[in-house]
Amino acid sequence: MNAERLHAIARIVQDELTSTNLITRLQTVVNSLQSIVNQPQTPQHQQQLGQNLNDIYKVLEKTESDNLTPAWKELLEEMGGSDILGKNLQKRLESIFSRNQITYSLALEETKILLEQLNKLKMGLQQTIQGLTILKVGIEELKPGECEIGILIPRQAVGNDFGRFAKELNELNYILNTFSEVATGKPGEFGIRTLSSSELLVFLKSAPKIGLIIVSAVAKLLECYKNLVEIRKYREELKKQNVPAEKLSGIDEHADGVINTAVEQITIEIMQQCDKNLVDQGRRNELNTSIRVSLKKVVARIDQGYNVEVRVAPLPKPSDETTSTPDDAETRKHIENIQKTKLNYMKLEGTPILKLSEGPKLGNIN
């Protein structure tokens, strides 16, 4: 994990624990349970428990940790904090009380474990932040108007092999430059912001205009792929039952057909955003094919467990003395649309299901 990102996410979680007063609220739940165990015939203790649970559920409904981007949630999971914050903590509490409605002593013991985990997280955050501050490690953050593309490459996709990883980066460069040409009329300059090696996470600089094209396309592909998740599980079950591969071919063909139909529609929508003044007609014809190829490459990687995110920092509101240009207004619109588009990580079961034919690459996108 990159140290500057660790520093940033540690402060985000620490601020969340402080602003929600989460540990104190959970302690009140523990105290109420202890009172019920000690005096089970006193109805006020059960009433107090209900109120305390409602209070903690209310603050857990809307937390910063739940609004982290997919890659940052992955980093939070590496830190061991993802399952004891936000909605995940609420689900664990609800599970405890749904399973232990009568046996409050069991609920007490399980809730104490959650409280202990939270206290350990708090202590670990304090020590981490203090250490990183002493060592003068900065905090990773986007400057106003900056846009970042994050790509998680599963290690099994490249076999932990540097050559395959380098080849994969070249493929990703082709995909990104295709979208860049749609947005700007030319290949982009995707500077490396950071790399994370615990998982192969690549974070790249991007213009918001390019980021919007990418996040919109990926969101549409993910929405389509959701229709195949249950089919993928079903296919895996059949495979475990030793159903021959030729018998499964019909499922594979159906999955490919669903994706191919979606790719054609998304290609049309993307080409409508291609500025005729930036790309001549001959190149537009080539770019139409390159978009189709790139979309198939993206969804094939989703099928293999890749994840993509686009993160952007808003511009400050212009003051009365500041003159806003048309370019500023356009950039603000791009940023707002990126922030509205949520990309979620997909936890997939089974083996990849797609066998798409990508077709030829066209043009000099490199």
C-alpha positions as CSV (number, residue, x, y, z in Angstrom):
1,M,0.0,0.0,0.0
2,N,1.3,3.5,-0.9
3,A,2.3,5.3,2.3
4,E,0.7,8.6,1.3
5,R,-2.6,6.9,0.5
6,L,-2.4,5.0,3.8
7,H,-1.9,8.3,5.6
8,A,-5.0,9.8,3.8
9,I,-7.3,6.9,4.4
10,A,-6.2,6.6,8.1
11,R,-7.2,10.2,8.6
12,I,-10.5,9.7,6.9
13,V,-11.4,6.8,9.1
14,Q,-10.1,8.5,12.3
15,D,-12.3,11.6,11.5
16,E,-15.2,9.3,11.0
17,L,-14.7,7.6,14.3
18,T,-14.5,11.0,16.0
19,S,-17.4,12.7,14.1
20,T,-19.8,9.8,14.7
21,N,-18.6,9.2,18.3
22,L,-18.9,5.5,17.2
23,I,-16.9,3.8,19.9
24,T,-18.8,5.6,22.7
25,R,-22.1,4.8,21.0
26,L,-21.2,1.1,20.7
27,Q,-20.1,1.2,24.4
28,T,-23.6,2.3,25.4
29,V,-25.0,-0.7,23.5
30,V,-22.7,-3.0,25.4
31,N,-23.7,-1.3,28.7
32,S,-27.4,-1.7,27.9
33,L,-26.8,-5.4,27.2
34,Q,-24.9,-5.8,30.4
35,S,-27.8,-4.2,32.3
36,I,-30.2,-6.6,30.7
37,V,-28.1,-9.6,31.6
38,N,-27.7,-8.4,35.2
39,Q,-31.4,-7.5,35.6
40,P,-33.4,-9.3,32.9
41,Q,-36.8,-8.5,34.5
42,T,-36.3,-4.7,34.2
43,P,-38.1,-3.5,31.0
44,Q,-36.4,-0.1,31.0
45,H,-33.0,-1.7,30.1
46,Q,-34.5,-3.3,27.0
47,Q,-36.1,0.1,26.0
48,Q,-32.7,1.7,26.5
49,L,-31.1,-0.9,24.4
50,G,-33.5,-0.3,21.6
51,Q,-32.9,3.5,21.7
52,N,-29.1,3.0,21.7
53,L,-29.3,0.7,18.7
54,N,-31.4,3.2,16.8
55,D,-28.9,5.9,17.6
56,I,-26.0,3.9,16.3
57,Y,-27.9,2.7,13.2
58,K,-28.7,6.4,12.4
59,V,-25.1,7.5,12.3
60,L,-24.1,4.4,10.4
61,E,-26.5,5.1,7.6
62,K,-24.3,7.8,6.1
63,T,-20.6,7.5,6.6
64,E,-17.5,8.6,4.7
65,S,-16.1,5.0,4.6
66,D,-19.2,3.9,2.7
67,N,-18.6,6.7,0.1
68,L,-15.0,5.7,-0.6
69,T,-14.2,4.8,-4.2
70,P,-13.8,1.1,-4.9
71,A,-10.0,1.1,-4.9
72,W,-9.9,3.0,-1.6
73,K,-12.4,0.5,-0.1
74,E,-9.9,-2.2,-1.2
75,L,-7.2,-0.4,0.8
76,L,-9.5,0.0,3.8
77,E,-10.1,-3.8,3.6
78,E,-6.4,-4.4,3.7
79,M,-6.2,-2.3,6.8
80,G,-8.9,-4.5,8.4
81,G,-11.4,-1.7,8.8
82,S,-14.0,-2.4,6.2
83,D,-16.2,-4.8,8.1
84,I,-16.4,-2.7,11.3
85,L,-17.4,0.6,9.8
86,G,-20.5,2.0,8.1
87,K,-23.2,-0.3,6.7
88,N,-21.0,-3.4,7.3
89,L,-21.0,-2.7,11.0
90,Q,-24.7,-2.1,11.0
91,K,-25.3,-5.5,9.3
92,R,-23.1,-7.2,11.8
93,L,-25.1,-5.7,14.7
94,E,-28.4,-6.5,13.1
95,S,-27.2,-10.1,12.6
96,I,-26.2,-10.4,16.3
97,F,-29.6,-9.3,17.5
98,S,-31.6,-11.3,15.0
99,R,-29.8,-14.4,16.1
100,N,-29.8,-13.7,19.8
101,Q,-33.2,-12.1,20.5
102,I,-33.7,-14.1,23.6
103,T,-30.1,-14.9,24.7
104,Y,-28.8,-11.4,25.5
105,S,-25.7,-12.9,27.1
106,L,-24.5,-14.2,23.7
107,A,-25.4,-10.8,22.1
108,L,-23.3,-9.1,24.8
109,E,-20.2,-11.3,24.1
110,E,-20.4,-10.7,20.3
111,T,-21.0,-7.0,20.7
112,K,-18.0,-6.8,23.0
113,I,-15.9,-8.3,20.2
114,L,-17.0,-5.6,17.8
115,L,-16.1,-2.9,20.4
116,E,-12.7,-4.5,21.0
117,Q,-12.1,-4.5,17.2
118,L,-13.1,-0.8,17.0
119,N,-10.8,0.1,19.8
120,K,-7.9,-1.7,18.2
121,L,-8.6,0.1,14.9
122,K,-8.6,3.4,16.7
123,M,-5.3,2.7,18.4
124,G,-3.8,1.5,15.2
125,L,-4.9,4.6,13.3
126,Q,-3.5,6.9,16.0
127,Q,-0.1,5.2,16.0
128,T,0.0,5.1,12.2
129,I,-0.9,8.7,11.7
130,Q,1.6,9.8,14.4
131,G,4.4,7.7,12.8
132,L,3.7,8.9,9.3
133,T,3.6,12.5,10.5
134,I,6.9,12.2,12.3
135,L,8.4,10.7,9.2
136,K,7.0,13.6,7.2
137,V,5.0,11.3,4.9
138,G,2.5,13.5,3.1
139,I,-1.2,12.8,2.5
140,E,-2.3,11.7,-0.9
141,E,-5.0,14.0,-2.2
142,L,-6.2,15.4,-5.5
143,K,-5.8,19.0,-6.2
144,P,-8.9,21.0,-7.2
145,G,-10.0,19.8,-10.7
146,E,-7.6,16.9,-10.8
147,C,-8.9,13.5,-12.0
148,E,-7.6,10.1,-11.4
149,I,-8.2,6.7,-13.0
150,G,-7.6,3.7,-10.8
151,I,-7.3,0.1,-12.2
152,L,-7.1,-3.0,-10.1
153,I,-5.3,-5.8,-12.0
154,P,-5.8,-9.2,-10.3
155,R,-2.5,-10.9,-9.8
156,Q,-3.8,-14.2,-11.3
157,A,-4.5,-12.2,-14.6
158,V,-0.7,-11.6,-15.1
159,G,0.6,-14.6,-13.1
160,N,2.9,-12.4,-11.0
161,D,5.1,-12.2,-14.1
162,F,6.7,-8.8,-15.0
163,G,6.6,-9.4,-18.7
164,R,2.9,-10.2,-18.7
165,F,2.3,-7.2,-16.5
166,A,4.1,-4.9,-18.9
167,K,2.1,-6.3,-21.8
168,E,-1.1,-5.7,-19.9
169,L,-0.1,-2.1,-19.2
170,N,0.3,-1.7,-23.0
171,E,-3.2,-3.1,-23.5
172,L,-4.6,-0.7,-21.0
173,N,-2.8,2.2,-22.6
174,Y,-4.5,1.3,-25.9
175,I,-7.9,1.3,-24.2
176,L,-7.4,4.6,-22.4
177,N,-6.0,6.3,-25.5
178,T,-9.1,5.2,-27.5
179,F,-11.3,7.0,-25.0
180,S,-9.0,10.0,-24.9
181,E,-9.2,10.4,-28.7
182,V,-13.0,10.4,-28.5
183,A,-12.8,13.2,-25.8
184,T,-10.0,15.3,-27.1
185,G,-9.1,14.2,-30.6
186,K,-5.8,12.8,-29.6
187,P,-4.2,10.2,-27.4
188,G,-3.9,11.2,-23.7
189,E,-1.1,11.8,-21.4
190,F,-1.8,9.5,-18.5
191,G,0.9,10.2,-15.9
192,I,1.4,7.7,-13.1
193,R,0.3,9.0,-9.8
194,T,0.9,5.9,-7.6
195,L,1.3,2.1,-7.8
196,S,0.3,-0.4,-5.1
197,S,1.8,-3.8,-5.1
198,S,-0.2,-5.6,-2.4
199,E,-2.8,-5.7,-5.1
200,L,-1.7,-4.5,-8.5
201,L,-3.4,-1.1,-8.3
202,V,-2.4,1.5,-10.9
203,F,-3.5,5.1,-10.4
204,L,-3.2,7.5,-13.4
205,K,-3.6,11.2,-14.0
206,S,-6.3,12.1,-16.4
207,A,-8.2,15.1,-17.7
208,P,-11.8,15.2,-16.3
209,K,-13.2,15.2,-19.9
210,I,-11.5,11.8,-20.6
211,G,-12.4,10.5,-17.1
212,L,-16.1,11.2,-17.8
213,I,-16.0,9.1,-21.1
214,I,-14.3,6.3,-19.2
215,V,-16.5,6.3,-16.1
216,S,-19.7,6.4,-18.3
217,A,-18.6,3.5,-20.5
218,V,-17.5,1.3,-17.6
219,A,-20.7,2.0,-15.7
220,K,-22.8,0.9,-18.6
221,L,-20.7,-2.2,-19.1
222,L,-21.0,-3.1,-15.4
223,E,-24.8,-2.6,-15.5
224,C,-24.9,-5.0,-18.4
225,Y,-22.6,-7.5,-16.8
226,K,-24.8,-7.7,-13.7
227,N,-27.2,-9.6,-15.9
228,L,-24.6,-12.4,-16.3
229,V,-23.6,-12.8,-12.6
230,E,-26.3,-15.3,-11.8
231,I,-25.7,-17.1,-15.1
232,R,-22.0,-17.3,-14.2
233,K,-22.8,-18.9,-10.9
234,Y,-25.2,-21.4,-12.5
235,R,-22.6,-22.3,-15.1
236,E,-20.0,-22.9,-12.4
237,E,-22.4,-25.2,-10.6
238,L,-23.0,-27.2,-13.8
239,K,-19.3,-27.4,-14.3
240,K,-18.8,-28.8,-10.8
241,Q,-21.4,-31.4,-11.7
242,N,-19.1,-32.5,-14.6
243,V,-21.4,-31.2,-17.3
244,P,-19.3,-31.5,-20.5
245,A,-17.9,-28.2,-21.9
246,E,-19.8,-28.6,-25.2
247,K,-23.0,-28.7,-23.2
248,L,-22.1,-25.4,-21.6
249,S,-21.3,-23.7,-24.9
250,G,-24.9,-22.5,-25.2
251,I,-24.6,-20.5,-22.0
252,D,-21.3,-19.0,-23.2
253,E,-22.8,-18.0,-26.5
254,H,-25.8,-16.4,-24.7
255,A,-23.4,-14.4,-22.4
256,D,-21.3,-13.2,-25.4
257,G,-24.5,-12.2,-27.2
258,V,-25.7,-10.1,-24.3
259,I,-22.4,-8.3,-24.1
260,N,-22.0,-7.9,-27.9
261,T,-25.4,-6.2,-28.1
262,A,-24.5,-3.9,-25.3
263,V,-21.1,-3.0,-26.8
264,E,-22.8,-2.0,-30.1
265,Q,-25.2,0.3,-28.3
266,I,-22.5,1.8,-26.1
267,T,-20.2,2.3,-29.1
268,I,-23.0,4.4,-30.8
269,E,-23.5,6.5,-27.7
270,I,-19.7,7.1,-27.4
271,M,-19.3,8.1,-31.0
272,Q,-22.1,10.6,-30.6
273,Q,-19.8,12.4,-28.2
274,C,-16.8,12.4,-30.6
275,D,-16.2,16.0,-31.7
276,K,-16.3,16.2,-35.5
277,N,-14.0,19.2,-35.4
278,L,-11.3,17.1,-33.6
279,V,-11.4,13.9,-35.6
280,D,-11.8,13.7,-39.4
281,Q,-14.3,11.4,-41.0
282,G,-11.8,8.8,-42.1
283,R,-10.3,8.6,-38.6
284,R,-13.8,8.5,-37.1
285,N,-14.5,5.3,-39.0
286,E,-11.3,3.7,-37.6
287,L,-12.1,5.1,-34.1
288,N,-15.6,3.5,-34.2
289,T,-13.9,0.1,-34.5
290,S,-11.3,0.9,-31.9
291,I,-14.0,1.9,-29.4
292,R,-15.8,-1.4,-30.0
293,V,-12.5,-3.3,-29.5
294,S,-11.7,-1.3,-26.3
295,L,-15.1,-1.9,-24.8
296,K,-14.8,-5.6,-25.4
297,K,-11.3,-5.5,-23.8
298,V,-12.8,-3.7,-20.8
299,V,-15.7,-6.1,-20.2
300,A,-13.4,-9.1,-20.7
301,R,-11.3,-7.8,-17.9
302,I,-14.3,-7.2,-15.7
303,D,-15.1,-10.8,-16.3
304,Q,-11.6,-11.7,-15.0
305,G,-12.0,-9.7,-11.8
306,Y,-10.6,-6.3,-12.8
307,N,-12.0,-3.2,-11.3
308,V,-12.0,0.4,-12.5
309,E,-12.7,3.7,-10.8
310,V,-12.5,7.4,-11.6
311,R,-12.0,9.9,-8.8
312,V,-12.1,13.6,-9.2
313,A,-11.7,16.7,-6.9
314,P,-14.2,19.5,-7.4
315,L,-13.1,23.0,-8.3
316,P,-13.6,25.8,-5.8
317,K,-16.7,27.9,-6.3
318,P,-15.8,31.1,-8.3
319,S,-15.9,34.2,-6.2
320,D,-17.6,37.4,-7.3
321,E,-14.3,38.8,-8.4
322,T,-13.4,35.7,-10.5
323,T,-14.5,35.5,-14.1
324,S,-15.6,32.0,-15.1
325,T,-14.7,31.0,-18.6
326,P,-16.6,28.5,-20.8
327,D,-13.8,26.0,-20.3
328,D,-14.2,26.3,-16.5
329,A,-18.0,25.7,-16.8
330,E,-17.4,22.7,-19.0
331,T,-14.9,21.2,-16.6
332,R,-17.2,21.7,-13.7
333,K,-19.9,19.9,-15.6
334,H,-17.6,17.0,-16.3
335,I,-16.6,16.8,-12.7
336,E,-20.2,16.9,-11.5
337,N,-21.1,14.0,-13.9
338,I,-18.1,11.9,-12.8
339,Q,-19.1,12.4,-9.1
340,K,-22.7,11.3,-9.9
341,T,-21.5,8.1,-11.5
342,K,-20.7,5.3,-9.0
343,L,-18.6,2.3,-10.0
344,N,-18.8,-0.6,-7.6
345,Y,-16.4,-3.5,-7.2
346,M,-17.9,-6.8,-8.3
347,K,-17.1,-9.8,-6.2
348,L,-17.4,-12.6,-8.8
349,E,-17.7,-16.3,-8.2
350,G,-16.6,-19.0,-10.5
351,T,-14.5,-18.8,-13.7
352,P,-14.8,-16.2,-16.4
353,I,-17.7,-16.8,-18.7
354,L,-17.0,-14.5,-21.8
355,K,-15.1,-15.6,-24.9
356,L,-15.4,-12.4,-26.9
357,S,-13.7,-11.9,-30.2
358,E,-12.3,-8.4,-30.0
359,G,-11.5,-8.0,-33.6
360,P,-8.6,-6.0,-35.1
361,K,-7.0,-2.9,-33.6
362,L,-7.1,0.0,-36.0
363,G,-5.1,3.2,-36.0
364,N,-2.1,4.4,-34.2
365,I,-3.3,4.6,-30.6
366,N,-0.2,4.2,-28.4
